[in-house]
Amino acid sequence: MATTLPAGALIRLRLTSELLSAYELQAADLNVPLEELLESRLVQMVAMRAVKPLFFSDEDRIELESLLGKNVNSPIELIRLIRNALSVRISGKPDVSMRVDIKPNLLTRLRSRCFGKPFEDFLKQVITEGLETYVGLR
């Protein structure tokens, strides 16, 4: 049963010494009071109801951004960028366009076979040759 507290209520929490020390170090690194850090963490996480949430350190986020070539500001944006990184957009005439999702292991193997030309040009060549072979033109 949820208890309704007045806005701005002061709540006492029991924290292990290890947890308290970790938060004190973070607060000191950020040059903010411990209470302010704890409050901001609670505000950041209030909507998080996932059973297996993912969290990234700043170093991990920077590496992801480097791999994807874009800044990442939200989980939805990360999913969109990964989806785009694992797909190929095919367009012909202005009214004909489609996206083909490629499994990561196939994309990795294709990249390992690309020598001396931009990957996009290599992929166009491979797709064209494959389709020509499929319809009997090769």
NUKEMAR-623375 format. One record per atom (N, C-alpha, C): atom name; x, y, z; chain. Coordinates in nm, 3 decimals. Each point is the difference from the previous one (the first is absolute). Layout:
> name,u,v,w,chain
> CA,X,Y,Z,A;
...
//
This chain:
> name,u,v,w,chain
> N,0.084,-0.117,0.000,A;
> CA,-0.084,0.117,0.000,A;
> C,0.089,0.124,0.000,A;
> N,-0.024,0.092,-0.092,A;
> CA,0.079,0.122,-0.011,A;
> C,-0.040,0.099,0.108,A;
> N,0.099,0.066,0.056,A;
> CA,-0.024,0.103,0.099,A;
> C,0.010,0.135,-0.069,A;
> N,-0.097,0.086,0.025,A;
> CA,0.003,0.133,-0.059,A;
> C,0.067,0.095,0.098,A;
> N,0.110,0.059,-0.046,A;
> CA,0.075,0.095,0.083,A;
> C,-0.017,0.139,-0.059,A;
> N,0.010,0.100,0.082,A;
> CA,-0.009,0.136,-0.053,A;
> C,0.120,0.031,-0.091,A;
> N,-0.019,0.089,-0.095,A;
> CA,0.108,0.039,-0.090,A;
> C,0.117,0.053,0.080,A;
> N,0.119,-0.039,-0.040,A;
> CA,0.121,0.046,0.069,A;
> C,0.025,-0.071,0.131,A;
> N,-0.064,-0.116,0.022,A;
> CA,0.017,-0.074,0.125,A;
> C,0.144,-0.048,0.015,A;
> N,0.047,-0.001,0.121,A;
> CA,0.133,-0.048,0.031,A;
> C,-0.010,-0.149,0.032,A;
> N,0.079,-0.082,-0.067,A;
> CA,-0.006,-0.145,0.017,A;
> C,0.136,-0.050,0.046,A;
> N,-0.001,-0.092,0.093,A;
> CA,0.125,-0.060,0.049,A;
> C,0.021,-0.133,-0.071,A;
> N,0.124,-0.023,-0.041,A;
> CA,0.037,-0.125,-0.066,A;
> C,0.120,-0.061,0.070,A;
> N,0.002,-0.132,0.004,A;
> CA,0.119,-0.071,0.051,A;
> C,0.085,-0.037,-0.120,A;
> N,0.125,0.045,-0.001,A;
> CA,0.094,-0.032,-0.107,A;
> C,0.119,-0.072,0.060,A;
> N,0.048,-0.102,-0.071,A;
> CA,0.121,-0.068,0.048,A;
> C,0.116,0.099,-0.006,A;
> N,0.103,-0.026,0.075,A;
> CA,0.114,0.091,0.001,A;
> C,0.067,0.005,-0.138,A;
> N,0.000,-0.113,-0.071,A;
> CA,0.059,-0.003,-0.134,A;
> C,-0.079,0.088,-0.097,A;
> N,-0.132,-0.012,0.005,A;
> CA,-0.086,0.080,-0.088,A;
> C,0.013,0.148,0.033,A;
> N,-0.003,0.032,0.128,A;
> CA,0.015,0.139,0.042,A;
> C,0.134,0.056,-0.044,A;
> N,0.107,-0.077,0.015,A;
> CA,0.133,0.046,-0.043,A;
> C,0.005,0.024,-0.150,A;
> N,-0.062,-0.088,-0.077,A;
> CA,-0.001,0.015,-0.146,A;
> C,-0.072,0.129,-0.039,A;
> N,-0.116,0.026,0.062,A;
> CA,-0.073,0.123,-0.031,A;
> C,0.074,0.124,0.049,A;
> N,0.065,-0.009,0.113,A;
> CA,0.078,0.114,0.050,A;
> C,0.113,0.034,-0.097,A;
> N,0.066,-0.101,-0.055,A;
> CA,0.106,0.024,-0.099,A;
> C,-0.057,0.065,-0.126,A;
> N,-0.114,-0.048,-0.046,A;
> CA,-0.062,0.059,-0.118,A;
> C,-0.037,0.146,0.026,A;
> N,-0.058,0.026,0.117,A;
> CA,-0.040,0.137,0.034,A;
> C,0.124,0.091,0.006,A;
> N,0.108,-0.051,0.057,A;
> CA,0.122,0.079,0.008,A;
> C,0.056,0.027,-0.140,A;
> N,-0.002,-0.102,-0.087,A;
> CA,0.048,0.017,-0.138,A;
> C,-0.081,0.105,-0.076,A;
> N,-0.130,0.003,0.026,A;
> CA,-0.088,0.095,-0.068,A;
> C,-0.010,0.133,0.073,A;
> N,0.060,0.006,0.119,A;
> CA,-0.002,0.121,0.083,A;
> C,-0.143,0.043,0.034,A;
> N,-0.081,-0.098,0.041,A;
> CA,-0.137,0.027,0.043,A;
> C,-0.021,-0.068,0.135,A;
> N,-0.095,0.048,0.080,A;
> CA,-0.030,-0.066,0.127,A;
> C,-0.055,-0.141,-0.025,A;
> N,0.025,-0.090,0.092,A;
> CA,-0.045,-0.139,-0.011,A;
> C,-0.151,-0.006,-0.021,A;
> N,-0.076,0.077,0.076,A;
> CA,-0.145,-0.003,-0.010,A;
> C,-0.047,0.042,-0.140,A;
> N,0.068,0.098,-0.059,A;
> CA,-0.036,0.045,-0.135,A;
> C,0.027,-0.110,-0.103,A;
> N,0.111,-0.068,0.015,A;
> CA,0.033,-0.110,-0.091,A;
> C,-0.104,-0.112,0.011,A;
> N,-0.033,-0.040,0.123,A;
> CA,-0.099,-0.107,0.019,A;
> C,-0.136,0.040,-0.056,A;
> N,-0.040,0.124,0.023,A;
> CA,-0.128,0.047,-0.052,A;
> C,0.000,-0.003,-0.153,A;
> N,0.109,0.045,-0.062,A;
> CA,0.004,0.002,-0.147,A;
> C,-0.002,-0.142,-0.057,A;
> N,0.066,-0.094,0.068,A;
> CA,-0.003,-0.140,-0.046,A;
> C,-0.142,-0.058,0.010,A;
> N,-0.070,0.032,0.106,A;
> CA,-0.138,-0.048,0.014,A;
> C,-0.090,0.059,-0.108,A;
> N,0.019,0.128,-0.030,A;
> CA,-0.080,0.065,-0.105,A;
> C,0.030,-0.063,-0.135,A;
> N,0.128,-0.028,-0.028,A;
> CA,0.038,-0.061,-0.127,A;
> C,-0.062,-0.139,-0.018,A;
> N,-0.016,-0.072,0.108,A;
> CA,-0.041,-0.140,-0.007,A;
> C,-0.148,-0.024,0.029,A;
> N,-0.078,0.103,0.029,A;
> CA,-0.139,-0.019,0.041,A;
> C,-0.083,-0.075,-0.104,A;
> N,0.025,0.022,-0.127,A;
> CA,-0.079,-0.066,-0.105,A;
> C,0.054,-0.137,-0.038,A;
> N,0.116,-0.038,0.053,A;
> CA,0.063,-0.127,-0.037,A;
> C,-0.069,-0.115,0.070,A;
> N,-0.068,-0.082,-0.078,A;
> CA,-0.070,-0.116,0.055,A;
> C,0.048,-0.130,-0.063,A;
> N,0.109,0.007,-0.075,A;
> CA,0.051,-0.117,-0.071,A;
> C,0.053,-0.104,0.097,A;
> N,-0.017,-0.126,-0.039,A;
> CA,0.053,-0.111,0.079,A;
> C,0.151,-0.007,-0.018,A;
> N,0.047,0.027,-0.123,A;
> CA,0.143,-0.004,-0.030,A;
> C,0.044,0.131,-0.065,A;
> N,0.001,0.110,0.074,A;
> CA,0.040,0.127,-0.060,A;
> C,0.148,-0.002,-0.039,A;
> N,0.034,0.076,-0.101,A;
> CA,0.140,0.014,-0.042,A;
> C,0.046,0.141,0.035,A;
> N,0.118,0.010,0.056,A;
> CA,0.059,0.129,0.032,A;
> C,0.140,0.002,-0.058,A;
> N,0.040,0.114,-0.052,A;
> CA,0.131,0.015,-0.060,A;
> C,0.078,0.107,0.074,A;
> N,0.128,-0.027,0.020,A;
> CA,0.087,0.105,0.055,A;
> C,0.023,0.102,-0.110,A;
> N,0.053,0.115,0.035,A;
> CA,0.030,0.101,-0.102,A;
> C,0.099,-0.055,-0.102,A;
> N,0.096,-0.081,0.046,A;
> CA,0.098,-0.059,-0.092,A;
> C,-0.068,-0.095,-0.098,A;
> N,-0.093,-0.083,0.050,A;
> CA,-0.075,-0.091,-0.087,A;
> C,-0.084,0.078,-0.101,A;
> N,-0.067,0.105,0.046,A;
> CA,-0.083,0.083,-0.089,A;
> C,0.085,0.064,-0.108,A;
> N,0.117,0.051,0.038,A;
> CA,0.090,0.063,-0.098,A;
> C,0.044,-0.102,-0.105,A;
> N,0.028,-0.123,0.042,A;
> CA,0.038,-0.103,-0.096,A;
> C,-0.116,-0.035,-0.093,A;
> N,-0.121,-0.012,0.056,A;
> CA,-0.117,-0.024,-0.085,A;
> C,-0.018,0.113,-0.101,A;
> N,0.012,0.122,0.045,A;
> CA,-0.014,0.114,-0.091,A;
> C,0.105,-0.002,-0.109,A;
> N,0.121,-0.040,0.036,A;
> CA,0.107,-0.010,-0.099,A;
> C,-0.030,-0.108,-0.103,A;
> N,-0.049,-0.115,0.047,A;
> CA,-0.034,-0.110,-0.091,A;
> C,-0.115,0.036,-0.092,A;
> N,-0.098,0.073,0.053,A;
> CA,-0.119,0.034,-0.077,A;
> C,0.014,0.131,-0.078,A;
> N,0.101,0.079,0.034,A;
> CA,0.023,0.126,-0.069,A;
> C,-0.103,0.107,0.033,A;
> N,-0.068,-0.013,0.111,A;
> CA,-0.103,0.097,0.041,A;
> C,-0.002,0.009,0.152,A;
> N,-0.049,0.114,0.051,A;
> CA,-0.022,0.014,0.143,A;
> C,-0.125,-0.076,0.040,A;
> N,0.003,-0.061,0.118,A;
> CA,-0.114,-0.077,0.049,A;
> C,-0.052,0.070,0.125,A;
> N,-0.129,0.036,-0.002,A;
> CA,-0.059,0.072,0.113,A;
> C,-0.113,-0.075,0.067,A;
> N,-0.045,-0.111,-0.061,A;
> CA,-0.111,-0.073,0.060,A;
> C,0.002,-0.145,-0.048,A;
> N,-0.064,-0.090,0.076,A;
> CA,-0.007,-0.140,-0.043,A;
> C,-0.067,-0.016,-0.137,A;
> N,-0.104,0.078,-0.027,A;
> CA,-0.070,-0.010,-0.129,A;
> C,0.094,0.039,-0.113,A;
> N,0.079,0.104,0.023,A;
> CA,0.095,0.044,-0.102,A;
> C,0.107,-0.107,-0.023,A;
> N,0.047,-0.064,0.107,A;
> CA,0.100,-0.107,-0.013,A;
> C,-0.056,-0.116,-0.082,A;
> N,-0.123,-0.040,0.026,A;
> CA,-0.063,-0.108,-0.075,A;
> C,-0.010,0.038,-0.148,A;
> N,-0.042,0.123,-0.028,A;
> CA,-0.011,0.046,-0.138,A;
> C,0.134,-0.002,-0.071,A;
> N,0.105,0.046,0.068,A;
> CA,0.133,0.003,-0.060,A;
> C,0.053,-0.141,-0.025,A;
> N,-0.024,-0.091,0.092,A;
> CA,0.044,-0.139,-0.020,A;
> C,-0.078,-0.063,-0.115,A;
> N,-0.131,0.023,-0.004,A;
> CA,-0.081,-0.053,-0.110,A;
> C,0.053,0.051,-0.134,A;
> N,0.032,0.128,-0.007,A;
> CA,0.054,0.056,-0.125,A;
> C,0.137,-0.058,-0.034,A;
> N,0.081,-0.025,0.103,A;
> CA,0.133,-0.056,-0.023,A;
> C,-0.007,-0.144,-0.051,A;
> N,-0.110,-0.068,0.029,A;
> CA,-0.016,-0.140,-0.040,A;
> C,-0.096,-0.016,-0.117,A;
> N,-0.016,0.105,-0.076,A;
> CA,-0.089,-0.010,-0.115,A;
> C,0.061,0.074,-0.118,A;
> N,-0.053,-0.032,-0.115,A;
> CA,0.043,0.064,-0.124,A;
> C,-0.123,0.061,-0.064,A;
> N,0.009,0.123,-0.043,A;
> CA,-0.111,0.066,-0.069,A;
> C,0.026,-0.014,-0.148,A;
> N,-0.099,-0.053,-0.069,A;
> CA,0.010,-0.019,-0.144,A;
> C,-0.101,0.095,-0.064,A;
> N,0.048,0.079,-0.095,A;
> CA,-0.092,0.089,-0.070,A;
> C,0.033,0.000,-0.147,A;
> N,-0.103,0.006,-0.080,A;
> CA,0.016,0.006,-0.145,A;
> C,-0.062,0.128,-0.046,A;
> N,-0.116,-0.012,-0.058,A;
> CA,-0.076,0.117,-0.040,A;
> C,-0.042,0.074,0.127,A;
> N,-0.032,0.129,-0.012,A;
> CA,-0.039,0.077,0.119,A;
> C,-0.114,-0.062,0.080,A;
> N,-0.091,-0.072,-0.066,A;
> CA,-0.114,-0.058,0.072,A;
> C,0.026,-0.143,0.048,A;
> N,0.120,-0.053,-0.030,A;
> CA,0.032,-0.137,0.040,A;
> C,0.115,0.004,0.099,A;
> N,-0.028,-0.038,0.123,A;
> CA,0.103,-0.001,0.104,A;
> C,-0.039,-0.104,0.104,A;
> N,0.099,-0.072,0.051,A;
> CA,-0.027,-0.097,0.106,A;
> C,0.123,-0.018,0.087,A;
> N,-0.024,-0.050,0.119,A;
> CA,0.109,-0.027,0.093,A;
> C,0.008,-0.150,0.019,A;
> N,0.123,-0.053,-0.004,A;
> CA,0.023,-0.142,0.021,A;
> C,0.086,-0.015,0.125,A;
> N,-0.053,-0.070,0.099,A;
> CA,0.076,-0.024,0.123,A;
> C,0.100,-0.112,-0.024,A;
> N,0.121,0.019,0.049,A;
> CA,0.107,-0.098,-0.016,A;
> C,0.046,-0.043,0.137,A;
> N,0.013,-0.131,0.020,A;
> CA,0.044,-0.051,0.129,A;
> C,0.144,0.044,0.026,A;
> N,0.033,0.029,0.127,A;
> CA,0.134,0.051,0.031,A;
> C,0.114,-0.090,-0.049,A;
> N,-0.016,-0.133,0.010,A;
> CA,0.109,-0.087,-0.043,A;
> C,0.020,0.006,-0.152,A;
> N,-0.108,0.017,-0.077,A;
> CA,0.013,0.015,-0.145,A;
> C,0.068,0.132,-0.033,A;
> N,-0.039,0.106,0.068,A;
> CA,0.062,0.130,-0.022,A;
> C,0.149,-0.004,0.031,A;
> N,0.037,-0.069,0.107,A;
> CA,0.141,-0.014,0.038,A;
> C,0.077,-0.074,-0.108,A;
> N,-0.057,-0.108,-0.051,A;
> CA,0.067,-0.078,-0.106,A;
> C,0.013,0.081,-0.128,A;
> N,-0.104,0.076,-0.033,A;
> CA,0.009,0.085,-0.119,A;
> C,0.111,0.104,0.015,A;
> N,0.006,0.062,0.117,A;
> CA,0.104,0.101,0.022,A;
> C,0.140,-0.061,-0.010,A;
> N,0.013,-0.125,0.042,A;
> CA,0.132,-0.065,-0.004,A;
> C,0.044,-0.032,-0.143,A;
> N,-0.092,0.006,-0.094,A;
> CA,0.030,-0.031,-0.140,A;
> C,0.008,0.125,-0.088,A;
> N,-0.014,0.115,0.061,A;
> CA,0.004,0.126,-0.074,A;
> C,0.143,0.053,-0.001,A;
> N,0.060,0.003,-0.119,A;
> CA,0.137,0.048,-0.013,A;
> C,0.009,0.109,-0.106,A;
> N,0.062,0.111,0.034,A;
> CA,0.036,0.101,-0.098,A;
> C,-0.112,0.088,-0.053,A;
> N,-0.118,-0.007,0.057,A;
> CA,-0.108,0.088,-0.044,A;
> C,-0.090,0.029,0.119,A;
> N,-0.075,0.107,-0.006,A;
> CA,-0.093,0.029,0.109,A;
> C,-0.101,-0.115,0.017,A;
> N,-0.036,-0.027,0.124,A;
> CA,-0.089,-0.112,0.029,A;
> C,-0.132,0.013,-0.075,A;
> N,-0.053,0.121,-0.012,A;
> CA,-0.127,0.021,-0.070,A;
> C,0.011,-0.045,-0.146,A;
> N,0.112,0.036,-0.066,A;
> CA,0.020,-0.041,-0.140,A;
> C,0.015,-0.152,-0.009,A;
> N,0.074,-0.058,0.093,A;
> CA,0.018,-0.145,0.004,A;
> C,-0.135,-0.070,0.015,A;
> N,-0.082,0.051,0.090,A;
> CA,-0.131,-0.061,0.026,A;
> C,-0.090,0.010,-0.124,A;
> N,0.003,0.114,-0.068,A;
> CA,-0.078,0.014,-0.124,A;
> C,0.042,-0.105,-0.102,A;
> N,0.131,-0.020,-0.012,A;
> CA,0.052,-0.098,-0.096,A;
> C,-0.045,-0.141,0.037,A;
> N,0.013,-0.037,0.126,A;
> CA,-0.037,-0.134,0.044,A;
> C,-0.150,-0.025,-0.018,A;
> N,-0.081,0.098,0.034,A;
> CA,-0.145,-0.015,-0.015,A;
> C,-0.037,-0.013,-0.147,A;
> N,0.056,0.086,-0.083,A;
> CA,-0.030,-0.006,-0.143,A;
> C,0.042,-0.135,-0.059,A;
> N,0.121,-0.046,0.032,A;
> CA,0.048,-0.129,-0.052,A;
> C,-0.088,-0.114,0.049,A;
> N,-0.040,0.006,0.126,A;
> CA,-0.086,-0.106,0.056,A;
> C,-0.135,-0.004,-0.067,A;
> N,-0.060,0.115,-0.022,A;
> CA,-0.130,0.006,-0.067,A;
> C,0.012,-0.043,-0.146,A;
> N,0.107,0.042,-0.067,A;
> CA,0.019,-0.043,-0.140,A;
> C,0.018,-0.152,-0.008,A;
> N,0.071,-0.057,0.093,A;
> CA,0.017,-0.146,0.003,A;
> C,-0.134,-0.067,0.027,A;
> N,-0.078,0.055,0.089,A;
> CA,-0.130,-0.058,0.036,A;
> C,-0.096,-0.006,-0.120,A;
> N,0.001,0.106,-0.083,A;
> CA,-0.093,0.002,-0.113,A;
> C,0.063,-0.055,-0.129,A;
> N,0.121,-0.052,0.007,A;
> CA,0.063,-0.064,-0.116,A;
> C,0.073,0.092,-0.095,A;
> N,0.035,0.118,0.043,A;
> CA,0.076,0.089,-0.087,A;
> C,0.150,-0.020,0.012,A;
> N,0.043,-0.081,0.089,A;
> CA,0.144,-0.030,0.019,A;
> C,0.020,-0.149,-0.002,A;
//
